[in-house]
Amino acid sequence: MEEQMSQREVVFVDAMRSAFGRMGGTLRDVLPNNLAVIVIKGLLEKTKIAERGKVDCVMLGSAFGSVNTPNMSRWVTL
């Protein structure tokens, strides 16, 4: 049986990045997941997306994750 994929329009709206600091610098007490929350909130404000239900997918990357939050992308979007 052959499955058919539905055609959907995919739109990349915008992208943002967090501040970049030195190891042990001013961001040392900020957990990566909390920094990611700030970035996503800023992105929603910047793009004027008020209805979060309109966001189907969030792509998030982290160079240095946290052992406390192994699946940071999921945690941040919740």
Secondary structure, DSSP 8 states (H G I E B T S, - for coil): ----------------------TTSTTTTS-HHHHHHHHHHHHHHHHT---GGG--------SS-BTTBTTHHHHHH-
